[in-house]
Amino acid sequence: MTDLAVVCDFDGTATVLDVGDEISKHFCGADYLAAQKQLFLEGELDTRSIIQSIYTPVVASEAAVVAFALQVAKLRPGFAELVASARERDAPFFLASGGLRQYIEAVIAAHLAPELRDHIRIRANEAAFSPAGLRVTYPGDAESRKLGCDVCGSCKRVAVAEARRGGAGYVLGIGDGFADRCLVQFADRTFAREDSYLHRYCKQHALPCTAFTDLHAAAEAVRGYPGKAA
């Protein structure tokens, strides 16, 4: 085992599309999703609130939502290679997401070999489905606040801290979105999807990052990490 760990975002990073957004567009309408995102940009919704609001009108069953996610989800090229590289190095791999555990687990199960699925530790929000609408809970919220983040609701610094407690002296972070700002602050090296919010944020604030369109370079970084035994 090395002292390396990987913390990777899911929607728009591990996947080509943002699956959560696609679910909201399909079950609530594209105009509804756009309106929620505008409220977020205007500061009317915080991160926790928009995570809830984009799903609130969803009255479909868990089975229907998961089935749709499986239709639209496509893993980003290089993702399986990235997980395999971490497994070969015996480096923990955290899939940390503000999305919903139910569809994330289903997509990973459908697209990865069992030995790769088993190496992934999913840290995500939870959905409660009902005819009255979908409700989101945030299992990592208390620890997020304890670690100093009252913004994300599912802060990636929680996964980084878990990796550190497990012996990781070097954390490689991979992301694309608003919530990944915390990841770039606490990881030792960050890959940011090219021209994503995170990439622009890093450039604006002179934060070092490696731009990516696929995940092959990240996989190579894992394979080539020279670290020490943990």
JOSULSUL-V82526 format. One record per pair of residues at least 4 apart in sequence whose ideal C-beta (glycine too) atoms are under 7 Angstrom apart, sorted by the first residue. I is the first residue (numbers start at 1). GAP is how many residues later the second one is. D is the distance in Angstrom with one decimal. If there is no record, write none. Layout:
I & GAP & D
I & GAP & D
This chain:
1 & 89 & 4.2
1 & 228 & 6.7
1 & 229 & 4.9
2 & 87 & 5.3
2 & 88 & 6.5
2 & 89 & 5.5
2 & 223 & 6.6
2 & 225 & 4.7
2 & 227 & 6.7
2 & 228 & 6.1
3 & 164 & 6.1
3 & 165 & 5.7
3 & 166 & 3.9
3 & 167 & 5.9
3 & 224 & 4.9
3 & 225 & 5.6
3 & 227 & 4.4
4 & 85 & 6.2
4 & 87 & 4.3
4 & 164 & 6.4
4 & 166 & 5.2
4 & 168 & 6.8
4 & 218 & 6.9
4 & 221 & 5.0
4 & 223 & 5.2
5 & 86 & 5.7
5 & 87 & 4.5
5 & 89 & 6.9
5 & 158 & 3.6
5 & 161 & 7.0
5 & 163 & 3.6
5 & 166 & 5.1
6 & 80 & 5.1
6 & 85 & 6.1
6 & 87 & 4.8
6 & 88 & 6.8
6 & 166 & 5.0
6 & 216 & 6.5
7 & 87 & 4.6
7 & 89 & 5.3
7 & 149 & 5.9
7 & 152 & 4.7
7 & 153 & 5.6
7 & 156 & 6.4
7 & 164 & 5.9
7 & 166 & 5.0
7 & 176 & 6.3
7 & 180 & 6.4
8 & 5 & 6.2
8 & 6 & 5.8
8 & 86 & 7.0
8 & 87 & 5.7
8 & 166 & 4.4
9 & 4 & 3.9
9 & 5 & 6.8
9 & 87 & 6.5
9 & 88 & 6.1
9 & 165 & 6.4
9 & 166 & 3.9
9 & 167 & 6.1
9 & 168 & 6.7
9 & 171 & 5.7
10 & 4 & 4.8
10 & 5 & 6.4
10 & 85 & 5.6
10 & 87 & 3.8
10 & 89 & 5.4
10 & 94 & 5.5
11 & 4 & 6.0
11 & 7 & 4.2
11 & 8 & 5.4
11 & 9 & 5.2
11 & 86 & 6.4
11 & 88 & 5.1
12 & 6 & 4.5
12 & 164 & 4.7
12 & 165 & 6.4
12 & 181 & 6.6
13 & 63 & 6.9
13 & 161 & 5.8
13 & 162 & 5.4
13 & 163 & 4.9
13 & 180 & 6.1
14 & 61 & 6.3
14 & 62 & 6.0
14 & 65 & 5.1
14 & 81 & 6.5
15 & 4 & 5.7
15 & 58 & 5.5
15 & 59 & 6.4
15 & 60 & 6.0
15 & 61 & 6.1
16 & 58 & 4.7
16 & 60 & 5.5
17 & 5 & 5.6
17 & 55 & 6.1
17 & 57 & 6.9
18 & 4 & 6.6
19 & 4 & 6.4
19 & 50 & 5.3
19 & 53 & 6.4
19 & 54 & 5.1
19 & 80 & 6.7
19 & 84 & 6.0
19 & 88 & 6.8
20 & 4 & 6.6
20 & 34 & 6.9
20 & 79 & 4.6
20 & 80 & 6.8
21 & 4 & 6.3
21 & 12 & 6.2
22 & 4 & 6.2
22 & 50 & 4.7
23 & 4 & 6.1
23 & 42 & 6.0
23 & 45 & 6.3
23 & 46 & 6.2
24 & 4 & 5.1
24 & 9 & 4.5
24 & 30 & 4.1
24 & 31 & 6.3
25 & 4 & 6.8
25 & 5 & 4.7
25 & 8 & 5.2
26 & 42 & 5.7
27 & 31 & 4.6
27 & 33 & 5.5
28 & 4 & 4.3
28 & 5 & 6.4
28 & 29 & 4.7
28 & 30 & 6.4
30 & 4 & 6.2
31 & 4 & 6.3
32 & 4 & 6.7
32 & 25 & 6.8
33 & 4 & 6.4
33 & 21 & 5.8
34 & 4 & 6.4
35 & 4 & 6.6
36 & 4 & 6.6
36 & 9 & 6.8
36 & 14 & 5.8
36 & 17 & 4.8
36 & 18 & 5.1
37 & 4 & 6.5
38 & 4 & 6.3
39 & 5 & 4.1
39 & 6 & 4.7
40 & 5 & 4.6
40 & 10 & 4.5
45 & 4 & 4.0
45 & 5 & 4.5
45 & 8 & 6.0
46 & 105 & 6.6
47 & 4 & 6.4
47 & 104 & 5.4
47 & 105 & 5.3
47 & 106 & 5.5
47 & 131 & 6.8
47 & 132 & 6.2
48 & 4 & 6.7
48 & 90 & 6.6
48 & 105 & 3.8
49 & 4 & 5.8
50 & 4 & 6.2
51 & 47 & 5.5
51 & 74 & 6.5
51 & 85 & 5.7
51 & 102 & 5.8
52 & 4 & 6.1
52 & 84 & 4.8
55 & 79 & 4.3
55 & 81 & 6.2
56 & 77 & 5.2
56 & 78 & 6.6
57 & 76 & 6.0
58 & 7 & 6.7
58 & 75 & 6.4
58 & 76 & 4.1
59 & 72 & 5.5
59 & 74 & 6.0
60 & 4 & 4.1
60 & 5 & 5.4
61 & 68 & 6.0
62 & 4 & 6.0
62 & 40 & 6.0
62 & 67 & 4.4
63 & 4 & 6.1
64 & 4 & 6.5
65 & 4 & 6.5
65 & 38 & 6.6
66 & 4 & 6.5
66 & 36 & 5.9
66 & 37 & 5.5
66 & 40 & 4.7
67 & 4 & 6.8
68 & 4 & 6.5
69 & 4 & 5.5
69 & 34 & 3.8
69 & 37 & 6.2
69 & 38 & 6.1
70 & 36 & 5.9
70 & 37 & 6.5
70 & 40 & 5.6
73 & 34 & 4.4
75 & 4 & 4.5
75 & 5 & 6.6
75 & 36 & 5.0
76 & 138 & 6.2
76 & 139 & 5.6
77 & 137 & 4.2
77 & 138 & 6.8
78 & 4 & 5.8
78 & 136 & 4.5
78 & 137 & 3.2
78 & 138 & 4.0
78 & 140 & 6.9
78 & 141 & 5.6
79 & 4 & 6.6
79 & 136 & 5.2
80 & 4 & 6.2
80 & 32 & 5.9
80 & 36 & 6.3
81 & 4 & 6.3
81 & 134 & 6.9
81 & 135 & 6.3
81 & 138 & 4.2
82 & 4 & 6.7
82 & 133 & 4.8
82 & 136 & 5.3
82 & 137 & 4.2
82 & 140 & 6.6
83 & 4 & 6.3
83 & 10 & 5.7
83 & 29 & 6.8
83 & 33 & 4.7
83 & 36 & 6.1
83 & 37 & 6.3
84 & 4 & 6.3
84 & 32 & 6.0
85 & 4 & 6.5
85 & 134 & 4.5
85 & 137 & 4.1
85 & 138 & 4.9
86 & 5 & 4.4
86 & 7 & 4.3
86 & 33 & 6.6
86 & 136 & 5.5
87 & 29 & 6.5
87 & 32 & 4.4
89 & 133 & 6.1
89 & 136 & 6.9
91 & 131 & 6.5
92 & 29 & 6.5
92 & 71 & 5.8
92 & 74 & 6.0
92 & 76 & 6.8
93 & 26 & 5.6
93 & 27 & 5.4
93 & 28 & 6.7
94 & 27 & 5.0
94 & 29 & 5.9
94 & 65 & 4.2
94 & 68 & 7.0
94 & 69 & 6.3
95 & 9 & 6.8
95 & 25 & 5.2
95 & 26 & 6.9
95 & 27 & 4.9
95 & 28 & 7.0
96 & 27 & 4.6
96 & 60 & 4.7
96 & 63 & 4.0
97 & 7 & 6.0
97 & 27 & 4.4
97 & 57 & 6.8
98 & 27 & 6.2
98 & 54 & 6.8
98 & 55 & 6.5
98 & 56 & 4.5
98 & 81 & 5.2
99 & 4 & 6.9
99 & 5 & 5.7
99 & 25 & 5.6
99 & 26 & 6.7
100 & 4 & 6.7
100 & 24 & 6.4
100 & 25 & 5.7
100 & 26 & 7.0
100 & 27 & 4.4
101 & 4 & 5.9
101 & 21 & 6.1
101 & 23 & 4.3
101 & 24 & 6.7
101 & 25 & 5.6
102 & 4 & 6.6
102 & 25 & 5.5
103 & 4 & 6.2
104 & 4 & 6.3
104 & 18 & 5.8
104 & 20 & 5.4
105 & 4 & 6.1
105 & 17 & 6.3
106 & 4 & 6.3
107 & 4 & 6.1
108 & 4 & 5.6
108 & 9 & 5.6
108 & 12 & 6.2
109 & 8 & 6.0
112 & 4 & 4.3
112 & 5 & 4.9
114 & 4 & 6.1
115 & 4 & 6.9
123 & 17 & 6.3
123 & 35 & 6.8
123 & 36 & 5.1
124 & 30 & 6.6
125 & 11 & 5.3
125 & 12 & 6.7
125 & 13 & 5.5
125 & 29 & 5.2
126 & 10 & 7.0
126 & 11 & 4.7
126 & 13 & 6.1
127 & 7 & 5.6
127 & 9 & 6.0
128 & 7 & 4.6
128 & 9 & 6.9
129 & 5 & 5.7
138 & 15 & 4.6
138 & 16 & 5.7
140 & 4 & 5.4
140 & 14 & 5.2
140 & 15 & 6.6
140 & 18 & 4.7
141 & 4 & 6.5
141 & 12 & 5.8
142 & 4 & 6.3
143 & 4 & 6.1
143 & 15 & 4.9
144 & 5 & 4.7
144 & 8 & 5.9
144 & 9 & 6.9
144 & 11 & 3.8
144 & 14 & 5.6
145 & 4 & 6.8
145 & 5 & 5.5
147 & 8 & 6.9
147 & 10 & 5.3
147 & 11 & 6.4
147 & 14 & 6.0
149 & 6 & 4.2
149 & 8 & 6.0
149 & 33 & 5.8
152 & 27 & 4.7
152 & 30 & 6.1
155 & 27 & 5.2
156 & 4 & 6.4
156 & 23 & 6.6
156 & 24 & 6.4
156 & 26 & 5.4
156 & 27 & 4.1
157 & 4 & 6.1
157 & 25 & 4.7
157 & 29 & 4.8
158 & 4 & 6.5
159 & 4 & 6.4
160 & 4 & 6.4
160 & 11 & 5.3
160 & 26 & 4.5
160 & 27 & 6.1
161 & 4 & 6.4
162 & 4 & 6.5
163 & 5 & 4.1
163 & 8 & 5.3
164 & 4 & 5.6
167 & 63 & 4.0
170 & 18 & 4.9
170 & 55 & 6.9
170 & 57 & 5.7
171 & 16 & 4.6
171 & 17 & 5.3
172 & 15 & 6.4
172 & 16 & 7.0
172 & 17 & 5.2
172 & 49 & 6.3
172 & 50 & 6.7
173 & 10 & 4.2
173 & 11 & 6.5
173 & 14 & 3.1
173 & 17 & 4.6
174 & 17 & 4.4
174 & 44 & 5.7
175 & 5 & 3.0
175 & 8 & 5.1
175 & 17 & 6.5
175 & 23 & 5.3
176 & 4 & 6.3
176 & 16 & 6.6
176 & 17 & 3.9
176 & 20 & 3.8
176 & 21 & 6.7
176 & 22 & 5.2
177 & 19 & 6.7
177 & 20 & 5.3
177 & 21 & 6.1
178 & 19 & 5.5
180 & 4 & 6.4
180 & 18 & 4.6
181 & 4 & 6.8
181 & 17 & 7.0
181 & 20 & 5.9
182 & 4 & 6.4
183 & 4 & 5.5
183 & 7 & 6.5
184 & 6 & 4.4
184 & 14 & 6.7
184 & 18 & 6.1
184 & 23 & 5.5
184 & 25 & 6.4
190 & 19 & 4.6
191 & 18 & 6.8
191 & 19 & 4.9
191 & 21 & 5.0
191 & 27 & 5.0
192 & 4 & 6.1
192 & 6 & 4.3
192 & 7 & 4.1
192 & 10 & 5.5
192 & 17 & 4.2
192 & 19 & 6.0
193 & 5 & 6.9
193 & 6 & 6.3
193 & 19 & 6.0
194 & 5 & 5.8
194 & 17 & 4.3
194 & 18 & 6.3
194 & 19 & 5.3
195 & 4 & 5.8
197 & 4 & 6.1
198 & 4 & 6.3
199 & 4 & 6.6
199 & 10 & 6.7
199 & 12 & 5.7
200 & 4 & 6.1
201 & 4 & 6.2
202 & 5 & 4.2
202 & 7 & 4.2
210 & 7 & 6.8
212 & 5 & 5.9
212 & 6 & 6.4
215 & 4 & 6.0
216 & 4 & 6.4
217 & 4 & 6.4
218 & 4 & 6.8
219 & 4 & 6.5
220 & 4 & 5.9
221 & 4 & 6.6
